Structure formats: C-alpha cells, structure tokens
Amino acid sequence: MRQRKGRPLQVRTRTERPDDAPEIRRVLMAAFPGPDEADLVDALRRDPAWLPGLSIVAIDGAGLVIGHALLTRLRVGDGGALGDALALAPVAVAPEWQRKGVGELVVRAVLSAAETAGEKLVVVLGDPEYYGRFGFTPAGRHEVTGPFEVPEAYFQVLPLTAYDGGPRGLCRYPEPFVGV
C-alpha cells in the first residue's frame, strides 16, 4: 500500500462475509453516481452466477469495508459450444480511499482468488489503461466478443494459468447484468 504522511496505510483484503453486504452497498453507493452497481451486486448474490470466495473486500485498520471487487460466472461461446469464464464487475473504492492503491489491491486479490480456484479467463469492460496493469488485453485477440457496443480496447480479457485457448465466442452475462 502507498503511504500517507510517512505511515503505511493499514489495509488488507479478505473474502466477503454475509455481514459485509450493507458495508459493500455503502461503498458502491458512494463510489458510483446511482444505485445501479449496488443493486447489481445484491441481485448477483441471489443468482446462480454467484461464486463464493470471488467477492473480495478491502478493509481499513478499524475493520471498515473501503473497497470491493467481484467476479461472477458468465458463459462464453457460440451455438452449443459454451465455456465458463468470469466477469470482473463492479470494482469500487470509497471516495476517501481512492487513488491510494486500494483498487489495485482488491483487484489483484480477486484475480489471485480466481487463479487459485483454477479459473481460465476473466473479462472486464473498463479503462484499458487501468486494467492493462493487471494483464488485461483486448478480448478480440482471444476471439472473445462482448454484447456491448464499445470501442474494442474497452472490452478486455485476462487469460489465467489454466487458460487453454478457450472458451471463445460471445460472452453471455448473467441475468442481473441485463439493463445495467
């Protein structure tokens, strides 16, 4: 973690616990201009796409949730050939903790958890400059496409160690993402 006024920040990450839900919602509501992302996370918790262990929080020295990153299941493929991948969304940091390395810490922690779980591929829709630091590259390079009309550089994938060249094709996000 970066230092503030000569002292290291006391921030650590851990897997989300059930009692973290209200604090995660508070962070999401503060980090985004409306309730969409907070509502999305609440809906994903009730969806089969939810994967225990792939929702990570950052907490400060007092135990307060100050950041969150979530990976959920999505399907990739065309026709009958569907494979499993993960969607990274949303990522949020409480405004008073932004630009202090908390976002990077929580993203690295959730990607590490996916790696440990033996997952193959993570997709993200986001700033290529930011997500490029984690190894994300344009999804088209891996024959993966998204359901969104965005510039190619913004829809990205990160192949993990278990990646074997697949899955390929169109990403099919879980129902809670529809309309977000």
WOZI-V781945 format. One record per residue. N is the residue number from 0. RES is the residue in three letters. OMEGA is omega in degrees with one decimal (none if undefined). BURIAL is I if it has 24 or more other ideal C-beta (glycine too) atoms within 12 Angstrom, else O. Layout:
n->N res->RES omega->OMEGA burial->BURIAL
n->N res->RES omega->OMEGA burial->BURIAL
//
This chain:
n->0 res->MET omega->175.6 burial->I
n->1 res->ARG omega->-179.8 burial->O
n->2 res->GLN omega->174.4 burial->O
n->3 res->ARG omega->178.3 burial->O
n->4 res->LYS omega->174.3 burial->O
n->5 res->GLY omega->179.5 burial->O
n->6 res->ARG omega->175.6 burial->O
n->7 res->PRO omega->176.1 burial->O
n->8 res->LEU omega->179.4 burial->I
n->9 res->GLN omega->-179.3 burial->O
n->10 res->VAL omega->175.4 burial->I
n->11 res->ARG omega->178.9 burial->I
n->12 res->THR omega->174.3 burial->I
n->13 res->ARG omega->176.7 burial->O
n->14 res->THR omega->176.5 burial->I
n->15 res->GLU omega->172.6 burial->I
n->16 res->ARG omega->-178.6 burial->O
n->17 res->PRO omega->-178.2 burial->O
n->18 res->ASP omega->176.9 burial->O
n->19 res->ASP omega->-172.6 burial->I
n->20 res->ALA omega->179.8 burial->O
n->21 res->PRO omega->-179.8 burial->O
n->22 res->GLU omega->175.6 burial->I
n->23 res->ILE omega->178.0 burial->I
n->24 res->ARG omega->178.1 burial->I
n->25 res->ARG omega->179.7 burial->I
n->26 res->VAL omega->-179.9 burial->I
n->27 res->LEU omega->179.9 burial->I
n->28 res->MET omega->179.4 burial->I
n->29 res->ALA omega->-174.4 burial->I
n->30 res->ALA omega->-176.8 burial->I
n->31 res->PHE omega->-174.4 burial->I
n->32 res->PRO omega->179.9 burial->O
n->33 res->GLY omega->-174.8 burial->O
n->34 res->PRO omega->-172.1 burial->O
n->35 res->ASP omega->-177.4 burial->O
n->36 res->GLU omega->178.1 burial->I
n->37 res->ALA omega->177.6 burial->I
n->38 res->ASP omega->178.0 burial->O
n->39 res->LEU omega->-179.1 burial->I
n->40 res->VAL omega->178.0 burial->I
n->41 res->ASP omega->179.8 burial->I
n->42 res->ALA omega->179.7 burial->I
n->43 res->LEU omega->178.2 burial->I
n->44 res->ARG omega->-178.8 burial->I
n->45 res->ARG omega->-172.9 burial->O
n->46 res->ASP omega->175.4 burial->O
n->47 res->PRO omega->178.8 burial->O
n->48 res->ALA omega->-178.6 burial->I
n->49 res->TRP omega->179.7 burial->I
n->50 res->LEU omega->178.5 burial->I
n->51 res->PRO omega->-179.7 burial->O
n->52 res->GLY omega->-179.9 burial->I
n->53 res->LEU omega->169.1 burial->I
n->54 res->SER omega->-171.7 burial->I
n->55 res->ILE omega->175.9 burial->I
n->56 res->VAL omega->168.3 burial->I
n->57 res->ALA omega->178.8 burial->I
n->58 res->ILE omega->179.3 burial->I
n->59 res->ASP omega->-177.6 burial->I
n->60 res->GLY omega->179.0 burial->O
n->61 res->ALA omega->179.7 burial->O
n->62 res->GLY omega->-179.8 burial->O
n->63 res->LEU omega->176.5 burial->O
n->64 res->VAL omega->-178.7 burial->I
n->65 res->ILE omega->178.6 burial->I
n->66 res->GLY omega->-177.0 burial->I
n->67 res->HIS omega->171.5 burial->I
n->68 res->ALA omega->-173.8 burial->I
n->69 res->LEU omega->169.7 burial->I
n->70 res->LEU omega->175.8 burial->I
n->71 res->THR omega->-178.3 burial->I
n->72 res->ARG omega->166.2 burial->I
n->73 res->LEU omega->-179.5 burial->I
n->74 res->ARG omega->179.2 burial->I
n->75 res->VAL omega->175.1 burial->I
n->76 res->GLY omega->179.5 burial->O
n->77 res->ASP omega->179.2 burial->O
n->78 res->GLY omega->-178.2 burial->O
n->79 res->GLY omega->-177.2 burial->O
n->80 res->ALA omega->179.2 burial->O
n->81 res->LEU omega->176.5 burial->O
n->82 res->GLY omega->-179.1 burial->I
n->83 res->ASP omega->171.4 burial->I
n->84 res->ALA omega->179.7 burial->I
n->85 res->LEU omega->173.6 burial->I
n->86 res->ALA omega->174.4 burial->I
n->87 res->LEU omega->179.1 burial->I
n->88 res->ALA omega->-11.8 burial->I
n->89 res->PRO omega->170.5 burial->I
n->90 res->VAL omega->-177.0 burial->I
n->91 res->ALA omega->175.9 burial->I
n->92 res->VAL omega->176.3 burial->I
n->93 res->ALA omega->-174.5 burial->I
n->94 res->PRO omega->-177.9 burial->O
n->95 res->GLU omega->179.1 burial->O
n->96 res->TRP omega->-179.4 burial->I
n->97 res->GLN omega->179.9 burial->O
n->98 res->ARG omega->178.3 burial->O
n->99 res->LYS omega->177.9 burial->I
n->100 res->GLY omega->-178.1 burial->I
n->101 res->VAL omega->179.1 burial->I
n->102 res->GLY omega->178.4 burial->I
n->103 res->GLU omega->-179.8 burial->I
n->104 res->LEU omega->-176.0 burial->I
n->105 res->VAL omega->176.5 burial->I
n->106 res->VAL omega->178.7 burial->I
n->107 res->ARG omega->179.6 burial->I
n->108 res->ALA omega->-178.6 burial->I
n->109 res->VAL omega->175.8 burial->I
n->110 res->LEU omega->176.6 burial->I
n->111 res->SER omega->178.0 burial->I
n->112 res->ALA omega->177.8 burial->I
n->113 res->ALA omega->177.9 burial->I
n->114 res->GLU omega->179.6 burial->I
n->115 res->THR omega->-179.9 burial->O
n->116 res->ALA omega->178.4 burial->O
n->117 res->GLY omega->178.4 burial->O
n->118 res->GLU omega->-174.9 burial->I
n->119 res->LYS omega->-166.5 burial->I
n->120 res->LEU omega->176.5 burial->I
n->121 res->VAL omega->175.5 burial->I
n->122 res->VAL omega->177.5 burial->I
n->123 res->VAL omega->170.9 burial->I
n->124 res->LEU omega->-176.1 burial->I
n->125 res->GLY omega->-177.2 burial->I
n->126 res->ASP omega->-178.7 burial->O
n->127 res->PRO omega->178.1 burial->O
n->128 res->GLU omega->179.9 burial->O
n->129 res->TYR omega->-174.9 burial->O
n->130 res->TYR omega->175.4 burial->I
n->131 res->GLY omega->-179.9 burial->O
n->132 res->ARG omega->178.8 burial->O
n->133 res->PHE omega->-179.9 burial->I
n->134 res->GLY omega->177.7 burial->O
n->135 res->PHE omega->176.8 burial->I
n->136 res->THR omega->179.6 burial->I
n->137 res->PRO omega->-174.7 burial->I
n->138 res->ALA omega->-179.1 burial->I
n->139 res->GLY omega->178.2 burial->O
n->140 res->ARG omega->179.8 burial->O
n->141 res->HIS omega->179.5 burial->I
n->142 res->GLU omega->176.4 burial->O
n->143 res->VAL omega->179.6 burial->I
n->144 res->THR omega->-179.5 burial->I
n->145 res->GLY omega->179.5 burial->I
n->146 res->PRO omega->-174.8 burial->I
n->147 res->PHE omega->174.4 burial->O
n->148 res->GLU omega->-179.8 burial->O
n->149 res->VAL omega->174.6 burial->O
n->150 res->PRO omega->-174.7 burial->O
n->151 res->GLU omega->-175.7 burial->O
n->152 res->ALA omega->-174.7 burial->O
n->153 res->TYR omega->175.8 burial->I
n->154 res->PHE omega->-167.2 burial->I
n->155 res->GLN omega->175.8 burial->I
n->156 res->VAL omega->172.9 burial->I
n->157 res->LEU omega->174.3 burial->I
n->158 res->PRO omega->177.6 burial->I
n->159 res->LEU omega->-175.5 burial->I
n->160 res->THR omega->-178.1 burial->O
n->161 res->ALA omega->-177.8 burial->O
n->162 res->TYR omega->-178.0 burial->I
n->163 res->ASP omega->-178.8 burial->O
n->164 res->GLY omega->179.3 burial->O
n->165 res->GLY omega->9.4 burial->O
n->166 res->PRO omega->176.9 burial->I
n->167 res->ARG omega->176.3 burial->I
n->168 res->GLY omega->-176.3 burial->I
n->169 res->LEU omega->175.5 burial->I
n->170 res->CYS omega->178.3 burial->I
n->171 res->ARG omega->-177.4 burial->I
n->172 res->TYR omega->177.1 burial->I
n->173 res->PRO omega->-175.2 burial->I
n->174 res->GLU omega->-177.7 burial->O
n->175 res->PRO omega->178.8 burial->I
n->176 res->PHE omega->-178.2 burial->I
n->177 res->VAL omega->178.1 burial->O
n->178 res->GLY omega->178.8 burial->O
n->179 res->VAL omega->none burial->I
//
